Amino acid sequence: MPAYKRFPIIVIDVGYAIGGPRLLMIGVLAKWAGQESSRGMAHWAKLRRPELSQLFHLKRESMPHSSTWSRVLGHGVEPHEGEERVGQFVAQALRRAPGKRGSIQLALDGKTMRGTIPVGGTAGVHLLAVYQPQPGVVLAQMNGQKKGREITFAPTVLKQIDLRGVVGSSDALFARRTLSLKVVQAHGDYLWMVKDNEATVRQDSEDLFQPHRKRAGTPAPPMDFRRASPSEKGPGRLDKRSIGGSHLLADYSDWPGLDQVFKLARQSPNALGKTETQVRSGMTSLPAYLAAPKRLLELTRVSGGN
């Protein structure tokens, strides 16, 4: 691994050596356990000396001092390469073979790291991550430089993931033709919410779901709308979410891989007790036999559809 070549052997103050990869793996375990600093990692490892020594076949039950962790992580590791390797390891551990089409949901999201905004500043380290919602595991991430530029780095992040059997979901920021095409070409699927950044698709979808008036002497236009509207309890309130999906737009749209468009409505009481309704549009490459309305409702939970 290139990230480890700078420190092939890390010499510890107590008089023995831990190989660089072993030390970094202990650091990864400490990070997964919730440790945010080199001091926290050192304390976490010290409390688990017997277990870690046995797991990594160390000669002595001693762990590095916090200053050693600071030197290694600050100067001996390339963050991007380390994140990529860890993400690949986690992805392989979560699944040993490609899943069935649309069986695995991954979400794209950008967040500013806590504690990275300087005093008096407005911008911190902004990361674009691909994560699996149910286990809550990040599979890949990279520095997006600043908020609003995530779409520029999305293809690079997704390229690190095996997209076979995956449906990638996100808010409207990622609803772009080029990204949709890359996902489909990688044998994956997408589910995007749609806003004004793709005004044509949004308008076509809204027109499709408008009620049609039947004129005397003319047949009603063909419709294939499918709907679901379960009631769902939120924290301290009762939300009502409903969704309608259709394949009709795919018959004449040139959007890469498009199969269904949908309209998502969410009703919830506000602080004054009045009911507010939010309506959003979306699209997906998943066909109806794999993503019926009930399944679409589940997928939109982590794609900006609330």
C-alpha positions in Angstrom: 0.0 0.0 0.0 1.5 3.4 -1.0 0.1 5.0 2.1 2.1 2.8 4.4 5.5 3.0 2.6 6.6 6.1 4.4 6.6 4.2 7.7 7.2 0.5 7.0 8.2 0.1 10.6 7.1 2.4 13.5 9.5 2.3 16.4 7.8 2.7 19.7 9.3 4.3 22.8 8.9 1.1 24.9 11.6 -0.7 22.9 9.9 -2.8 20.3 8.4 -2.3 16.8 4.9 -2.4 15.4 4.6 -2.7 11.6 3.0 0.4 10.0 -0.1 -1.5 8.7 -0.8 -3.0 12.1 -0.5 0.3 13.8 -2.9 1.9 11.3 -5.4 -0.9 11.6 -5.4 -0.4 15.4 -6.1 3.2 14.7 -9.0 2.4 12.4 -10.5 0.2 15.1 -10.2 3.0 17.6 -11.8 5.4 15.2 -14.7 3.1 14.6 -15.1 2.8 18.3 -15.7 6.6 18.4 -12.2 8.0 19.3 -11.7 11.4 17.7 -8.1 12.3 18.8 -4.7 10.7 19.0 -4.9 10.9 22.8 -8.2 9.0 22.7 -6.8 6.4 20.3 -3.9 5.8 22.6 -6.1 5.5 25.7 -8.5 3.1 23.8 -5.6 0.9 22.7 -4.0 0.8 26.1 -7.2 -0.5 27.7 -7.2 -3.3 25.2 -3.6 -4.3 25.2 -4.1 -8.1 25.7 -6.7 -8.4 23.0 -4.9 -6.3 20.4 -1.6 -7.9 21.1 -3.1 -11.3 20.5 -5.1 -10.2 17.4 -2.1 -8.6 15.7 0.5 -11.1 17.0 2.6 -8.5 18.8 5.6 -9.5 20.8 4.7 -7.4 23.9 1.5 -6.1 25.4 2.3 -2.5 25.0 0.6 0.2 22.9 2.1 3.4 21.4 2.1 6.8 23.2 -0.3 9.4 21.9 2.6 11.4 20.5 3.5 8.4 18.3 -0.1 8.4 17.0 0.2 12.1 16.2 3.4 11.6 14.2 2.1 8.6 12.2 -1.3 10.0 11.4 0.0 13.5 10.8 3.0 12.7 8.6 2.9 9.0 7.6 -0.5 8.6 6.0 -2.1 9.9 2.9 -5.7 10.5 4.0 -7.3 9.8 0.6 -5.5 6.6 0.1 -6.2 5.4 3.6 -9.9 6.2 3.3 -10.1 4.4 -0.1 -8.4 1.2 1.3 -10.6 1.1 4.4 -13.7 1.7 2.3 -12.8 -1.2 0.0 -12.2 -3.5 3.0 -15.6 -2.6 4.4 -17.4 -3.0 1.1 -15.9 -6.5 0.7 -16.8 -7.5 4.2 -20.5 -6.4 3.8 -21.0 -8.4 0.6 -19.1 -11.3 -0.9 -20.9 -11.4 -4.2 -22.9 -8.9 -6.3 -26.5 -8.6 -5.0 -29.6 -8.8 -7.1 -30.5 -5.6 -9.0 -31.7 -2.9 -6.7 -31.2 -4.9 -3.5 -28.5 -2.6 -2.0 -29.1 1.0 -1.3 -26.2 3.5 -1.1 -26.6 7.2 -0.4 -24.5 10.1 -1.6 -24.2 13.0 0.8 -21.9 15.9 1.5 -21.2 17.1 5.1 -18.8 19.6 6.7 -16.6 17.9 9.3 -17.3 19.0 12.8 -14.6 21.1 14.3 -12.9 22.1 11.0 -14.4 25.6 10.6 -11.8 28.0 11.8 -12.6 30.8 14.3 -14.2 33.6 12.4 -14.4 31.5 9.2 -17.3 30.1 7.4 -15.9 27.1 5.5 -14.4 23.9 6.9 -13.4 20.5 5.5 -16.3 19.4 3.3 -16.5 15.6 2.6 -18.5 13.8 0.0 -19.4 10.3 1.2 -21.0 7.2 -0.1 -22.6 5.2 2.7 -24.9 2.3 3.3 -27.8 3.6 5.4 -28.9 0.5 7.3 -25.5 -0.5 8.7 -24.6 3.1 8.8 -21.2 2.4 7.2 -19.2 4.8 5.0 -17.8 3.0 2.0 -15.9 5.8 0.3 -15.4 9.5 0.8 -13.2 12.4 -0.4 -12.7 16.1 0.2 -15.2 18.0 -1.8 -13.2 21.2 -1.1 -16.3 23.2 -0.3 -20.1 22.9 -0.1 -21.9 23.0 -3.5 -19.1 21.3 -5.4 -20.0 17.7 -4.5 -21.3 16.9 -8.0 -17.8 17.5 -9.4 -16.3 14.7 -7.2 -19.3 12.3 -7.3 -18.1 10.2 -10.3 -14.6 9.7 -8.6 -16.2 8.6 -5.3 -18.6 6.2 -7.0 -15.8 4.7 -9.1 -14.4 3.2 -5.9 -17.6 1.2 -5.4 -18.8 -2.0 -7.1 -22.3 -0.7 -8.2 -23.7 -4.1 -9.4 -27.0 -4.6 -7.5 -26.8 -1.1 -6.1 -29.3 1.7 -6.3 -27.6 5.0 -5.6 -29.9 7.7 -4.0 -29.5 11.3 -3.2 -31.1 14.7 -3.2 -31.6 16.8 -6.3 -27.9 18.0 -6.4 -26.8 14.8 -8.0 -29.7 14.5 -10.5 -27.5 15.0 -13.5 -27.3 13.2 -16.9 -23.6 12.5 -16.8 -23.8 10.9 -13.3 -26.9 8.9 -14.2 -25.1 7.5 -17.2 -22.1 6.5 -15.3 -24.2 4.7 -12.7 -26.1 2.8 -15.4 -22.9 1.9 -17.3 -21.5 0.5 -14.1 -24.6 -1.9 -14.0 -26.1 0.0 -11.1 -29.3 2.0 -10.7 -30.1 5.5 -9.4 -32.9 7.3 -7.6 -32.7 11.1 -7.6 -35.0 13.8 -6.3 -35.5 16.5 -8.9 -35.5 20.3 -8.5 -34.9 23.3 -10.8 -31.4 22.1 -11.7 -33.2 19.8 -14.1 -36.2 21.9 -14.9 -37.3 20.1 -18.0 -37.5 16.7 -16.3 -39.2 18.2 -13.3 -41.8 20.0 -15.4 -42.5 16.9 -17.6 -43.0 14.9 -14.4 -45.4 17.5 -12.9 -47.3 17.7 -16.1 -47.7 13.9 -16.2 -49.3 13.8 -12.8 -51.7 16.7 -13.4 -55.3 15.5 -13.5 -56.6 15.2 -17.1 -60.0 16.3 -18.1 -61.8 13.9 -20.4 -63.5 15.6 -23.3 -66.7 14.4 -24.7 -66.2 12.0 -27.6 -62.5 11.4 -26.9 -61.0 8.4 -25.0 -59.1 9.0 -21.8 -55.3 9.1 -22.1 -53.5 5.9 -21.1 -52.4 5.9 -17.5 -50.3 3.5 -15.5 -50.2 5.4 -12.1 -49.4 3.3 -9.1 -49.8 4.7 -5.6 -49.0 4.0 -2.0 -50.0 6.1 1.1 -49.2 4.4 4.4 -49.3 6.6 7.6 -46.0 6.8 9.5 -45.4 7.9 13.0 -42.6 10.5 13.4 -41.1 11.7 16.7 -44.0 13.2 18.5 -46.2 13.5 15.5 -48.1 11.6 12.8 -46.8 12.1 9.3 -48.6 11.0 6.1 -46.5 10.2 3.1 -47.9 9.2 -0.2 -46.3 8.5 -3.5 -47.4 8.0 -7.1 -45.2 6.4 -9.8 -45.4 6.1 -13.6 -43.4 4.6 -16.5 -45.0 6.8 -19.2 -42.3 9.5 -19.2 -39.6 6.9 -20.0 -41.3 6.3 -23.3 -40.2 9.6 -24.7 -37.5 10.9 -22.4 -33.9 10.8 -23.4 -32.7 10.7 -19.8 -30.1 7.9 -19.4 -31.7 4.7 -18.1 -34.9 6.4 -16.9 -37.7 4.0 -16.1 -40.0 5.7 -13.6 -40.8 9.1 -12.4 -42.7 9.7 -9.1 -44.4 12.4 -7.1 -43.9 12.3 -3.3 -46.2 14.1 -0.9 -45.7 14.6 2.8 -48.2 15.9 5.2 -47.3 16.8 8.7 -48.6 19.2 11.4 -46.6 22.3 12.2 -45.9 23.9 15.5 -49.4 25.6 15.3 -51.1 22.3 14.7 -51.9 23.1 11.1 -51.2 20.5 8.4 -48.5 21.4 5.9 -48.0 19.6 2.6 -44.7 19.3 0.8 -44.6 17.8 -2.7 -41.5 16.7 -4.5 -40.6 15.0 -7.7 -38.1 12.3 -8.4 -37.0 9.7 -10.9 -35.3 6.3 -11.0 -33.9 3.7 -13.3 -35.5 0.9 -11.3 -38.5 -0.7 -13.1 -41.8 -1.0 -11.3 -41.4 -4.8 -10.7 -38.3 -4.0 -8.6 -39.5 -0.7 -7.1 -43.3 -0.6 -6.5 -44.6 2.5 -4.7 -44.1 1.0 -1.3 -40.4 0.3 -2.1 -40.0 3.8 -3.6 -41.2 5.3 -0.3 -38.5 3.3 1.6 -35.8 4.4 -0.8 -36.8 8.1 -0.6 -36.2 8.1 3.1 -32.5 8.6 2.6 -32.5 10.5 -0.7 -33.7 13.9 0.5 -37.4 12.9 0.3 -37.9 12.9 4.1 
